[in-house]
Amino acid sequence: MASLPTAVRSTAPKIARNTLQRRTIVSDVHITRTGKPLIRTTGGRSSLGEHTATVFGATGQLGRYIVNRLARQGCTVVVPYREEMAKRHLKVTGDLGRVVFLEYDLRNTQSIEESVRHSDVVYNLVGRNYPTKNFSLADVHIEGTERIAEAVAKYDVDRFIHVSSYNADPNSSSEFFATKGIAERVAREIFPETTIVRPAPMFGFEDNLLLKLASVVNLFTSNNMQERYWPVHVIDVGEALEKMLFDDSTASQTYELYGPKNYSTAEIAELVDREIYKRRRHINVPKAILKPVAGLLNRFLWWHTMSADEVEREFHDQIIDESAKTFKDLGMEPSDISKWTYHYLKHYRSSTFYDLPPATEKEMREEKKYIHVLDDTKGLSLSASTLDALKQFYVERDARAEEFAKLQAQAEEQHAASQAQAKPLSIEAFTEDWNESQFWYSDETASFLAKQLLDGITADMTIAVVSAPSVFIALKNVLLVLLEHDNRFAVFSEFVFYDFNQPLKLPAHLKGTCDRIICDPPFLNEHCQTRAAITVKWLSKPASTEEGKAQQQQPRLIVCTGERMEGIVTRLYRSFGLRTTDYDPVHARGLSNEFYCYANFESAGWQWRASRQGEDGAE
């Protein structure tokens, strides 16, 4: 790579600075240097604060979070700005008079000095992802940092916090990372007490990660999105920057701020697609082609699309400086990106899926109550009866594993033998797996539900069984489809792997083909019930009107789930006309939760049950 310019200002910028410095700096805000700023307003109100902070680059993504945090702490925040319209959202981030705006130019030394001369802390958040016609990356990162650091040193500001970037390295093949690395060195040479902060790729509102991947115009990539890094929440970075102001031990330190989990861009794109219920296309173009094309687009277009250096950065995994401090040294625990995709991406959903909720932490904790399997009792205090039950469970599991192996061999040969000669199937051959929240119905319940689905069926109809394999065994003599997460049932040709977290990840030929459906969602929470309902609606054959009749015929639907899900289930399946029946499903080994059977058709085996929604007062 060609050597980058050192932190020595060229003649051209000097001429530009001399011209710009003629502009008069006008301000009606008076700030004392004692750390107690006095701001007078028309109404005669005065406001005293603890610190005066200048935040360069406050109009960017990270800026709003640190400005708001400082203003809420009672600090007066000076915001240097270049564009009048870009700063509007910062006016309401603090109380009246807390946020002060001063016009500045990065090449105008006088305007920079006016911005810092009253402050006791200065944040430098100035950065640029791509070069423009007026500013190269070196102009922004190196020369801009040098001018700000010199102003900080000139007025003996107490603290200087410089926000750099992950992978900042003067020797990097990426111009962005190289100029960031040189800027760190320049800042420390001029102001040795500089606190350097290197955040990983940040996600949040207005980010260049989640929102970029959710956008339909983000088409081209060069490394199959395989670059890896630890994405960090912008709110966590803002909180860390606030803590540094009140902790003098952070001076002269370097901080690497990154999230708790390592991802590739492809893995994050999968999270995005799953949250917005869409599949965004990403076309891989060789680096030798995409990089020069991106350079030309960045050079000749007035709006940004991509730059050559952004293509180069796709081939750089994040490297952590082990000698740097982290969130842990600030007493913080960063949050994972997977917990925030719903919050930031909901508006990318279509109206069909807009109101669907995410899996909340409360729901996940609720699920875990039903899937605990104790593989190691070391360190646990269990009663004698509990230990005996646990031992019995493992004995039965091993015995049924042998029976299952025999069943698999039989299933492979069954299609060649007549149905009358085949050995009757039993769900008992499949041990309940608590990790899958499996609770088989009794043979009587499974047979009863199967009869309700078979009533009036014709040869051209299809039955779908969603997460209810015990009913599937009872229906094995009819054309049907089993949607199930347990791969042990793959011994049957009707098996389709099903994960309720991806409700539409199913073979395309099944869409709108099912005349009869039974569904038993594995978990008793709204997240699982909602996604199972999406699957049921996708599988259901569209309602058809018989000739000469006005009555539409809906596919027959049975849903078996907990009594406390009644309000949610009837709401989700309102278009099917689902109601609560008085039939109570029975499980082979018992289940502590009271189970209800919901259906959209009358049967000789049940009557409609009076709804309890009015009694409970909640839906």
Secondary structure, DSSP 8 states (H G I E B T S, - for coil): ------S---HHHHHHHHHHTTS---------TTS---EE-TT--EE--S-EEEEETTTSTTHHHHHHHHHHTT-EEEEEES-TGGGGGGTTSSSTTTEEEEE--TT-HHHHHHHHTT-SEEEE----SS--SS--HHIIIIIHHHHHHHHHHHTT-SEEEEE--TT--TT-SSHHHHHHHHHHHHHHHH-TT-EEEEE-SEESTT-SSHHHHHSTT--EESSTT--EE--EEHHHHHHHHHHHHT-GGGTT-EEEE--SS-EEHHHHHHHHHHHHT-----EE--HHHHHHHHHHHHHH-SS----HHHHHHTT------TTSB-GGGGT-----GGGTHHHHHGGGS-TTTTT-----HHHHHHHHTT----S--TT----HHHHHHHHHHHHHHHHHHHHHHHHHHHHHHHTTS-TTTS----GGGS---GGGT---B-HHHHHHHHHHHHTT--TT--EEEES-HHHHHHTTTS-EEEEES-GGGGGSTTEEE--TTSTT-S-GGGTT-BSEEEE--SSSSHHHHHHHHHHHHHHB---EE-TT---EE--EEEEEEEGGGHHHHHHHTGGGT-EEBS----BTT--SS-EEEEESS-BTTB-B----HHHHT--
